[in-house]
Amino acid sequence: MLPPDDSVSNSPALDALLATSMAFSGALDAGDLSRLRGLLAPECEFVEDGASVRGADAVVELLRVAVRWSERSFDDVRPTSTVGFANESSVEVAVTILWMRVPGRWHRLHCERSLEFGADGRVARLTMRCDAGAGRGFCEFARASGAPPVPRGFGIPTED
């Protein structure tokens, strides 16, 4: 994960949100959902493609399913998050995930993560977004790689 652009950091409150965003993104990129759980507000909401899940435990479970799917479906998965635009209550994160399947098949997926923070400085709302065309391309790659349907958690519509 790359550090944010120094030009967006201009207050202690914003610095704290950026630090939390980097910790959150690092935990998610590493699949460390225990560490990530501590950064979520109790009533955190996960939003993706018009659907939502509420409650920190429910959000962690949704992400756990996505992480397990990734680990079981591909030989190597390398997510990289870059913290970008930030204001006093939210941070945008660009996510690139490199998916690899032996013998030499790979796909690069770009998506966006928005983190909105509550008064306590924890993530109150997590929104995942992916361009529709990029999502379809990834779903085709996953299917051609023998993976089961893509679960929620990556910002793309789920397959039926």
Sequence and secondary structure as in RCSB ss.txt:
>XXXX:A:sequence
MLPPDDSVSNSPALDALLATSMAFSGALDAGDLSRLRGLLAPECEFVEDGASVRGADAVVELLRVAVRWSERSFD
DVRPTSTVGFANESSVEVAVTILWMRVPGRWHRLHCERSLEFGADGRVARLTMRCDAGAGRGFCEFARASGAPPV
PRGFGIPTED
>XXXX:A:secstr
 B   GGG  SHHHHHHHHHHHHHHHHHHHT HHHHHTTEEEEEEEEETTEEEESHHHHHHHHHHHHHHHHHH S
EEEEEEEEEEE SSEEEEEEEEEEEETTTEEEEEEEEEEEEE TTSSEEEEEEE  HHHHHHHHHHHHHTT    
 SSSSS    
